[in-house]
Amino acid sequence: MEPIPSVESAENGISQQNSKKMPRSTMLILAYQSLGVVYGDLSTSPLYVYKTTFSGKLSLHEDDEEIYGVLSFIFWTFTLIALFKYIFIVMSANDNGEGGTFALYSLLCRHARLSILPNQQEIDEKLSEYAVEGSAETRQSSALKSFFEKHPKCCKVLLVFVLLGTCMTIGDGVLTPAISVLSAVSGVKLKFTGLHENYIVTISCVILVGLFSLQHHGTHKVAFIFAPIVTIWLLCIGGIGIYNVIKWNPHIFYALSPVYMFKFLRSTGIEGWVSLGGVVLSITGVEAMFANLGHFSTLSIKVAFSFIVYPCLVLAYLGEAAFLSRHHEDIQRSFYKAIPEPIFWPVFIVATCAAVIGSQAVISATFSIISQCCALSCFPHVKIVHTSSKIYGQIYIPEVNWMLMCLCLAVTIGLRDSNMIGHAYGLAVTTVMFVTTCLMAMVMIIVWKKTIVTTFAFLVFFGSVELLYLSAALYKVPEGGWIPLVLSFIFMAIMFLWNYGTLKKYQFDVENKVSMNRILALGPSLGMVRVPGIGLVYTNLVTGVPAVFGHFVTNLPAFHQVVIFICIKSVQVPRVDEKERFLISRVGPKEYAMFRCIVRYGYKDLQQEDYDFENKLVYAIIQFVEVEGGGEMPPVIESSPVLTLAHPNHEEKLVRSLKDFDVVIAGNKKLEGSCLKEESLEILKAREFGIAYILGNSHAKAKKSSSIFKKLAIDVVYAFLSKNCREPEVAMSVPHTSLLQVGMIYYV
């Protein structure tokens, strides 16, 4: 009997390798579940597309030819961008099953070494998810890689470009709830014509406050109702579309001819071109379709879109256009006016629920994006709460949640009109799509090794379509389009400045690390008193002895019997398997009792351990000591990574055995303390005396010769962010009773 996936298994993600062997019934269930998670935003677009498109001067052109032209634009935009570009092409450019802007960037960084993450190593390329394509290099791919190698600044330009798309996606987290909820609630005015606009805005704000207030509970508790509601919503609007086509205008299908697009632009001129900023709202949510790929399989998302989402939405747009062709006066309330009277209230309720679900998906995606930015040192550390112990990736970020809520309420109350919000929304959507198109062109050359002709055709065709919509959206900047620009500029400034400060801090650490010759000259005691216990020195370095250690022993000439340098770093892969998480090595000769542990995470990993990190670390060190010199692994000097943690599921046994100086060794065998090497026993004894955490508390200062702009950026903005972001010891769950901080100042 074929296994049926639970909600948990769907949220945990389906790897691309497993998806190829997936039973048909499993794939269909995943396709059904994806409707609630992936397509909530896309499916609510009919609420405001026609209303926004026919706002402004285009409202003077309400003839059938204009309605046919708008429908033709909607159909071909939806078909070319959503179906052909994303479903058939972009979906294939996944990073080990992960999608989105960061996935494309990660894919490029691994194949062309574009990453600016500072502490990467060659051994990282041996990670199971790091595997790159084995096809031979082409002249085009070699030329593009060579270009980036010769011009390192272009890597920073690429990062800024990726951050632009990321920040616009975060802007969607502000605009999507505002326009979706406001458009859904405004339908009540058809039944209560005397209802003042203030009441509509108030009701919308109450719903939005409730939506953001419930975020800390996580979506997994109500996720099981998402898919049924979105499915009912799609079937409703599809059925209503068929009804309206049959009743009002069966010939509306003629509008699917692209000829009507040219007629539309010819008759409406500039007004028609500007109105395309509203047409593009029909494909809002296509980025979410790609970004949420990691929760499902590629095939399941393609099936859900091709057989349910696409036909239902096309029928909805056809039906609304058929209704408008006979009711030109209802252009600003066409969606709800086109609903048959007997089913108005049920559809209204479902529409409001679907708007909330679509907003929820975008808010959750924003949390995920911020988390990834933090992992890649592009955003200040914030508190990340795991809302589910069973479902992977369900997170909640309080600061970001309340910030989004305040911005969303400000947009709703300030603009009070879904048309103006739509102008802002259209600019954000088209910018993200254009960024994806450019990154895809690079993927086609560097990763897929496609010819320059194929890549150029892809870039020109889809890029020109998106630039057409982008230009129309930019025209609406004074009428609300400035909102995503301002938000993106603020977020980009924060991200770029934080990344710059982080890289400068790493550069300072590299330039000021302690020489190994100096360490060796001090002798086994390191020229100081060695007290019982284990000292964990946190550093960004993967080689060498950090300056914070030298600074500490200079001011206090005593240190612990066992010294472990901990480096927590991000790797340019989505996830790092638990068995590949730890890299253990020695620093200096054996009698120094100094080790290095590199802890690796992917950009989709949650950098918070749900097990006892101290015992896990001691187990890894002892396992290294026992294997070292035993014939399986030669001993090494100075941070050459030689061992990964091979048995990550022994933490509970280790916790029990540490009290009796026992340890679980490879092969799942429990050995008595007397069977261990003497060094392992010494480490266990040191563990019993306690563990101290030594962290560097660095402060950045701009040099006196720096420009006023740089001094403002570093001494004011970066200092403010550093002071108000989450402290490293809190993010790493370091116990305060065992914490020692060493203050240092570095100049940039």
N, C-alpha and C positions, 0 to 999 in steps of 0.2 A: 504493500500500500504506500502510495506516495506521501511524504510528509507535508503537512500544511503549516506554513509559517505563521508564527504569532506576530502580534504587533511589535514585540521586543525584537524578534529576529529581523523584521523589516527595518526597524530603526537602527539596529546594529550595523546594517549595511550588508550588501551582497557583493562579494568580490567578482571581478570580471571573469576570473578563472572558473569560479563556481557557477556564474550565470550561464556559461556556455553549456553546462551539464544540468541546468535547472529543469525539473519536470514541468510539463506544460501547465498543470494545475497550479503549481507554485508560482509560476510566472504570471498567470491570470489573477491570482489573489494579490500579488504584489502590485499589479497594474491597477486593481481596484483600490488598494490602500493608498496608492500614489495620488489618487484624485483629491483626497483631503489634504495632503501635505504639500503637493507640488502645484496644483492647478487652482487653488482658491483665488489667487490674485487675477490670473488670466481669465477665469470664468466670469468674474464680475465686471469686466470691461464694458459689456453692453449697457450697463447702467448709465454711462456718461459719454460714450463715444460720439453719438449723433448730436447730443446736446452741446458738447464742446466744439465739435466741428462746425456747426451752424451758428456759432456765436459771432458777435461782431458784425462786420459789414456783409459777411456771407449770408446773414439772415435775410438780406434783401433779395437773394437769389434762391428762391424756394420752388422753382419749377421742377417738373419731373426730370428734366435732363440733368439738373444739378444733383438731385437725389440719386439718380442712376450713376452719375459720375462718382459721388462719394462712396456708394456701395461698391463700385468697381475697384476703387482705390483700397477700400477695406479688404475686399476679397483677395486681391493680388498681393497686398502687403502681408496679410495673414498667411497666405499660401507660400510666398517666396521666402519671407524671413522666418516665420515660425516653423513651417513644415520643411522646406528644402534646406535652409541654412542650418537651423538648430537640430532638427530631428535627423536629417540625413547626413550632415557633415560635422557640425560642432560636437554632437554627442559622441562621435568616435574619438575625439581628442581628449580622452579622460586620463587622469593621472592615477593609475591603479584603482580605478573605479570612482575617483573623486572628480567633481566638475566645478566650474566657476573660474573667475579671473585668476585666483591664486593657483589653481590647478594648472592652467595654461602657463603661467609664469614659472611654476615649479618644473614643469616639463622642459621648458626652454633652458632653465638654469642647469639642469642635469646634463642636457645634451650639448650645450654650448658654453658651459661654465660662466654663466652670466651672474651668478649669485654674488651678492656683496655681504653675505653672512661671513663674519670674520674668522671663525675658528673651525673651518671645515678641514677634514683630513681625507687622505686617500682611502683609508680603511672604511670610511662611510660609504664608499661606492660599492662595498661588498654587501650592503644591506639587501635583504630580499626584495624590498620594494624600490630599490634604486636602479634596478636593471634598465638598461637603455636598449634602443633598437639595434639590432645586429646588422642592418643593411649597410652597404658600403657608402662612403661619402661621395657626394656629387660635387661638381664644380661650383654650383650655386651655394650649397650648404657650407662648403669649405670657405668660400669667399665671404659669406655672411659671418661665420665664426671668426675668421681672420680679422674682419672689420672691427668686431667688438673687442678682440684681443689687442688690437693696435690703438683703439680709442676707448680706454676704460671709463671715461666720462659718459660715454653713451650708455653704459650699464646703469648709471645713475638716472639718465634721462628716461630709460626704459622703466626703472622703478617708479619714477614720478608719474609716468603714463599709466602704469598699473594702479598706482595709488589714486589717480584721477577716477578711473573706473570704479575702484573700491569705494571712494568717497561719494560718488554719485549713487552707488548702491545703498550706502548708508542713508543718503537723502531720501531714497525710496521708502526707508523705514519711517520717515516723517510724513511723507506725502500720501503714501498708500492708505493708511488708516483714515486720514482726513478726507480724501476724496471718496473712498469707498463707503464709509459710514454716512457721510453727509449726503451723497447721492441716493443711498438706500432709504434714509429717513425722509428725504424730501418728497417721497411718493405719497406721504400721508396728506399733503396739501391738496391732493385731488379729491379727497373725501371731506376734508375740512378746509374749504376755500378761504374762510376768514382767518385762518391760523397765521399769526404774524411770523415773519422770518426769524425773529429772535427765539421763538419757541423751537423751531427746527434746529437752530444752532445749539440751543441749550440741551435738547435731547441728544444730539450728536455728541456733545461734550461729555454728558453723563455716561453714554455708552463707551466712549474712549477712555474715560477715567476708570470705569469698571474693567475694561480690557487690560489696561496697563497695571491695574492693582492686583489682578489675578496672575500676573506673570510669574510671581515667585513660587506658585504652586506647580509650575511646569505644565506642559501640554499633554503629557502622557496620560493624565487622569481623565481627560475629555477627548483624547485623540480618536478613540474608537467611534465617536459620532461624527467626526469630520468627513470621512469618506461618504457615508450615507447622505449627509446634507448636501454636499457638493454634487453628488450623483443626482439627487432629486432636483437640485437647482438646474443642472445642465439639461436633464430630460424635460423639465418644465419649460425652459426658454426655447428648447428645440421644438417641443410640441406646439407652443404658442406661435413660433415662427411658421410652422407648417399651416396652422390655422389661419394666420393673417395672410399668407401667400394665397391660399385657396379662396378666402373670403374677399380680399381687397384687390389683389393684382397678380393673377397667375403668370403674367408675362414679365414679372420682375426678373426672371432668370436671364433675360436678354442683357441685363446690366453687367453680367459677368464678363462680357466681352471687353477687352482692354481698349477698344475704340472709344468707349465712353469716358475713359480717363483723359484722353486727348481733347475730346469735346468739352469736358468739364473745365480744363485749364484754359482752353481757347475762349470760352464764353465768360468765365469769371475773372481771368487775368490774375492780378496780384492778390485779390481777395481769395481766390481759389488756392493759390500757392500757400498763403499764410494759414489757411484752414487745414493744411496737411499736418500741422502740429496737433490737431485733434484726432486725425485719422490714425496717427501712430499710437494712440492710446489703446487701439485694438490689440496690440501685441505686448502690452505691459504684462509682465510675469514670465516672459519667455526666458529671461536670465535665471529666474528662480527654478525653472524647469531644468536648466543645466547645472545650477549650483547645488540642487538637492539630489544630484545623481548618486552621491555616495550612500544615500539611505535606501536606494533601490537598485535594480539592474537597468542597464541601458534598454534592453528589450522590453521590459515591463512599462517603462515610461513611453517608449515609442508606440506600443500597442494602445495604451490608455489615450494618448493624444490622437492617434490616427483613427481609432474606431469609436471614440466617445466624444472627446473634447472638440476636435476639429469639426466634425459634421454638426454637432449641436450648436456650436457658436456660429458657424456659417448660416445655418437655418435661422438662428435668432436674428442675425443682421439682415438676412433676406426678408424675414417677416416684418421687421420694424421698418425697412425701406418700403415694403408693399403698403403698410399702413400709412406712412408719410406721404406716399404718392397720391393718396386720397384725402389726406388731412394735413394740408400744408400749415395750417394755423397752430398745430400742436407740436411744432418742431422742438420746443424747449421742454416738453414733458412727454415726449413720444413713447418712451419705454413703458411707463405705467399706463398711459392712455391706450396702448396697444394690447393690454391685458384684458381678456374677456371679463365682464363684470362679475359673474358668479365665483370666479377663482381669484379675485383681486387680493383679498386679505391673506389667504394662504400663501400666495406668491410673494406678497409684501414681507411676510414673516420669514419665509425661506430666503428672500433676498437680503434681509438684514443679517440673518445668521451667516449667509455666505460671505457677506462683506466683512463680518468679524473674523471669520476663518481665514479669508484672504489676508487680512491685516495681521493676524496671528502668525501666519507663515513668514511674512516679511520681517516682523519683529524678531522672530526666532533666528532668521537668517542674519539679521544685523548683529545679534549676540554672537553668532558663530564667526562672522567676519571680524568683529573686534577681537575675539579670542585668537584668531589666526594672526592678526596684526601684532598682538602682544607677543605671540610665539616667535615672530620674525623681527622683533625689536623695532616695530614701526608704530607702536602705540604705548603710552604709559601703562604700567601694571595696574589693573583694576581687579576688584573682587569678583571671582567667578564661582558661582554656586551651582553644584550639581543637583538638579531637581529630581533625578531618578537614579536609584542604585542598580536598576536593571537595564535601562535603555541608554545606550551609548550616545553621547553628544547632546543630551538634553541639559542645557545650561541656562543660567539666569545671571545677568550682570546688573546689580541694583543701580549703580550710578548711571549707566547707559539707559536703563529702563526709564528712570525718572526724567533724564534729559530728553529722551524721545517724547515722553508724554507732554512735557512743557512745550517743546517745539511744535508738536502736533496740535495742541490746544491753541497755541499762538497763531498757527496757520489757519485753523478752522475759524477762530473768532476774528482774526484780522482780515481775512479775505472774504469769508462768509458766502462764497460763491464757488461752486464746483467747477465752473468754467475757468476762473482764474487759477484755481489749484491745478486744473488740467494743463494749463500752459506751463506751469512749473514742472509738473509730472512728465510731460512730453519731452522737455529738455533733458531731464535726468535719464529717462529711458533710452533716448537716441544716443546719448553720449556713451552709456555703458555698452550698447550694442556695437557702436563704432570701435570702441577699445577692443572688444572681443574679436571683431573682424580683423583688426590689425595684428593682434596676437596670433590669431588663427593662420594668417598668411605666413608669419614667422615659423609657426609649427609645421606648416606644409613644407617649407623649405628645409628647416633644420632637423625635424623629427621624421616626417614622412618621406623626405627626399624627393618631393615632387619637382617637376620642371618649372622653370621660371614662367613659361607660357601659362600653365595651369594655374599657378599661384596668382599671376597677374590678372587672369580672367576672373578668378574668385574675388580678388581685392577690388577690382574695378566695378564688377557687376553689383556686388552687395554693398561695397563702400559708397558707390554713387547713389544708390537708393537711400542709404542711411544719411548721407550728407544732404540729400534733398530734404529729408524730414528734419535734420538737425538745423539747416538754414532757416526753415519755417519756424522751428521752435525758438531759435535765437531772435527772430523778429518780435517774438512775444516777451522778450526780457523785461520791458517796462511794465507789462501787464501780469506780473507774477513769475515770469521766467527767471528773475534775479534771485529768487529764493534758493534753488539748488546750487547756483553759482556761488553765493555767499557761504552757504553751508559747506560746500566742497572746498572752497578756499580756506576756511577755518580748519576743517579736518585735515586737509593736505598740509597746511602749515604745521599743525601739531605733529602729524606723522613724520614729516620730513625732518623737522627739528629734533624730534626724539631719536630718530634713526641716526642723524648726524652726531648728536651728543653721545649715543651709545658706541658708535664706531670710534669716536675720538677717545673715549674712555678705554676701549680695547687697545687702541694704538698706544696710549699712555702705559698700560699694563705691559705691553710687549717691550717697549723701550726701557722700562724700569725694572724688569724682572731680575732676580738675583742670579748671578753667574754660578753655574755648577762647580766651577773651579774653586770659587770662594766657599761653597758648601763643603766640598771634599777636603779643603784645607782646614776646616774646623774640627774634623774628626768625628767619630761616632756620636759623641755627646753634643755635637753642633756648637761647642763652646759655651754651653749653658747647662743649667740643671734640668734633668729630664724627670718630671714628676709622673706618678701613676695616672693612667687614664688615656683616653683617645681624643686627639684634637682634630676637628674637621675644619679645614681652611677652604672657604669658598672662593673660587676664582673663575675668570672667563678664559684663562689660558689652558691649552691642551698640552703644552710643553713648558718646561722650565719651572722655576720656583717664583711665585708671585711676589711683588713688592710688598704687599700687605703682610706677608710672613716675615720678611726682613725688618719691616717697620715695627712689627710687634715685638720680636726678640731683641731689637735694639733698645726699646724702651722698657722691656721686662725680660731679663735674661733667664727665662725659665719656660719650658714647654713640656708638652705631654710625651709620655713614653712612646706612643704610636701617633704618627702624623699622617693624615690622609687629605690630599688635595682633591676637592670636589669641584668638577666642572659640569654644570648643567647647561646643555646647549641644544639648539634646534637644528634639525637636518632638513634638507630640501626634499622631503618625502612626506606623504600624508600621515603615515603612522609607522612607528618602530615597534616591531614585535618584542614582547617581554623578554624573550630569550636573547635578543640582541640589544637590550637596553643598556647594560653595563659593560664598560671596558676597564679592566683592571691592569695596572702595571706598577713597577717599582720606580722610585725616584732615588737614585744613589745606590750604594752598596747595601747588602742585606742587613748588616749590623746597624744601619741607620734607622731601620723600622719606619721608612717613609714610603707611602703608596700614593698612587693617583687613581681616582675613579671618575671616569667620564660617563655621565648619564645623558642619554640621547633621546630626544623627542621629535616627532614629526609635527608639521604645522596643524594637523587635525587632532593631535593628541591633547589630552587634558593634563597639564603639568601639575597634577596634585595626586599624590599616592594615597590609596585607600588602605595601605598596609603599613606596618611599623618599618619606617625607612632605616632606622638605626640597626635593627636586627638583620634586615635584608642586606645592608651594607657589610656588616661584620661577617655574615655568612659568605658573601661574595669574596671578601678578602681572604678568609680562611680557605675557601675552595681554591683560590689562586695559589696560596702558599702550599697547600697539599699537592696540587698538580705540578707546581713548579719544581723542576729538578728531578721529577719522578720518572723521566724518560719520555713522557708524553709532550712536555713543553719545556724548552730550554729557558733558563733564567735570563733576564734582560736588565739593562740599566737605563734609567732616564726615559720615562714616559713612552716607551714603545708599547702600544696596546697589544696584549697577548691573550686575553681571556675574556670571553663574554659569559654572562651568568646563564648556565646551561639548564638549571632546574629552578625556575622562578616560582614554583608552587609549593616550596618547602618552608615558607615563612612560619606557619603555625607550629610545625615540628621544631623549627629552630628556636622559637620563643620558649618552648617547653624545655628544650635541651640545654639552653645557655645557662640555666641556673645550676645544672649539674656538670657544667663544663663538657657537655656532649655536643656533637654537631652532626648534621645530616650531610653526608658526602655523596658525590656522584654515584649513581646506581641505587639511590634510595636506601642505603644501608646506614644504620645507626651504630657508630663506633664509640667505644669508651674513651674518656679523655686521655688515658695512658697510651692509646694507639695513635694519637695525633702527634705531629711534629712539635718540637719544643717551642718554635716560634708561634704556632697556632695557639698553644696553651698560654703564652705570654699575651697574645692579642685578646684572648678570652678573659684573662685576669684584668687586663686594662679596661675591657668593656665593663667589668663589674665595678670598677672604680668610678665609672661615669664617662660621659661624652660631652665635650664642649664644642660649641660652634663659633668659629671666628670669621666674621664678615667685615669686608672693607666698606666704610661709610664715606664714599668719595663725593666731593663737591667740585663742580666744574666752574672755572673762572675764565673769562676772556682775557687774553694778553693785553697789556697796556697799549701795544701798538695796533690793536685791532680797531676796525672801523666802528663808528657809532652804531651802525645797523647790527653788527655782530655782537657788540656788547649788550645791546638791547635784547637780542635773541637769546644769548647764553646767560647773561647775568640776571635777566628779568624773567623771560618766558620759560626757558628751560629750567631755571632754578625754581620757578613757581610750580611747574609740572612735577619736578623731582620731589618737592616738598609735599605736594598734595596727592601724589599717586600712592599706590599701595606699597608699603615697605617690603623689601626683598625677603626679610625674615618671616613676615606674615604670609607672603605668597608661597614660601617654601615650608611653611608650618614648623618653623624653628621654635622650640620651647624657650620662653624668655628667661627662665631660670638658668639656662645653659648657654646664653648668648654673650659673646664678647665682640664689641665693635671697635674697629681701628679707623680713626678719622684720617683722611688724606685729601689733598687738594690737587687737582690736575688742571693745567692751563691749555686752552684750545685756541 
